[in-house]
């Protein structure tokens, strides 16, 4: 099963989430980026209908295949920017 990690990062004067080398839009606050990444990770878990999909691979070749709508990746959100909990 595939695994997708959403990483919270500083980006373009604000914060974003990143999957692989791809950044989301920039959010003004860390919390807004974290909320958006959490929502995206949850949506990634939702199944859908089987559909024909087309995609381009890293060499520029196009492919078409039937995608199983129930084949969803595992997801998580990593936030190395979060401040550690303060000791009382």
C-alpha positions as CSV (number, residue, x, y, z in Angstrom):
1,X,0.0,0.0,0.0
2,X,1.3,3.5,-0.8
3,X,2.1,6.0,1.9
4,X,1.8,9.8,1.6
5,X,3.4,12.1,4.1
6,X,2.3,15.8,4.4
7,X,5.2,17.8,5.8
8,X,4.7,21.2,7.4
9,X,7.4,23.7,6.2
10,X,8.2,27.4,6.1
11,X,7.6,28.6,2.5
12,X,7.5,31.8,0.6
13,X,7.2,34.1,3.7
14,X,4.6,31.8,5.4
15,X,3.9,28.1,5.9
16,X,2.9,25.3,3.6
17,X,2.6,21.6,3.5
18,X,4.7,19.6,1.1
19,X,4.3,16.2,-0.4
20,X,7.5,15.0,-2.0
21,X,8.9,18.0,-3.8
22,X,5.4,19.7,-4.3
23,X,4.3,22.6,-2.1
24,X,0.8,23.6,-1.3
25,X,-0.3,27.2,-1.4
26,X,1.3,29.4,1.2
27,X,-0.6,30.0,4.4
28,X,-0.1,33.0,6.7
29,X,0.2,30.9,9.9
30,X,1.7,27.6,11.0
31,X,-1.7,26.5,12.3
32,X,-3.5,27.3,9.0
33,X,-0.9,25.1,7.1
34,X,-1.3,22.3,9.7
35,X,-5.1,22.4,9.5
36,X,-4.9,22.3,5.6
37,X,-2.5,19.4,5.6
38,X,-4.6,17.5,8.1
39,X,-7.7,18.1,6.0
40,X,-5.9,17.0,2.8
41,X,-4.6,13.9,4.5
42,X,-8.1,13.0,5.6
43,X,-9.6,13.6,2.1
44,X,-6.9,11.3,0.7
45,X,-8.4,8.5,2.7
46,X,-11.8,8.8,1.1
47,X,-12.7,6.2,-1.5
48,X,-14.4,6.9,-4.7
49,X,-15.5,5.3,-7.9
50,X,-13.3,3.3,-10.2
51,X,-12.2,5.5,-13.0
52,X,-9.9,5.6,-16.0
53,X,-7.0,7.9,-15.3
54,X,-4.2,9.4,-17.5
55,X,-0.8,10.5,-16.1
56,X,2.6,11.5,-17.4
57,X,5.7,9.7,-16.0
58,X,9.1,11.3,-15.3
59,X,10.3,10.5,-18.8
60,X,7.3,12.3,-20.4
61,X,5.4,9.2,-21.6
62,X,1.7,9.3,-21.1
63,X,-0.2,6.3,-19.6
64,X,-3.8,5.4,-19.2
65,X,-5.1,2.8,-16.6
66,X,-8.1,1.9,-14.6
67,X,-7.8,3.2,-11.0
68,X,-9.5,1.3,-8.2
69,X,-11.6,3.9,-6.2
70,X,-11.1,2.0,-3.0
71,X,-7.3,1.8,-3.3
72,X,-6.3,4.6,-1.0
73,X,-2.8,5.3,0.4
74,X,-2.0,5.6,4.1
75,X,-1.4,9.2,5.1
76,X,0.2,11.1,7.9
77,X,1.2,14.7,8.7
78,X,4.7,15.5,10.0
79,X,5.3,18.8,11.7
80,X,8.9,19.3,12.7
81,X,8.2,23.0,13.2
82,X,5.9,22.4,16.1
83,X,7.3,23.8,19.3
84,X,8.0,21.1,21.9
85,X,5.7,21.0,24.9
86,X,7.1,23.1,27.8
87,X,7.8,21.3,31.0
88,X,5.8,22.5,34.0
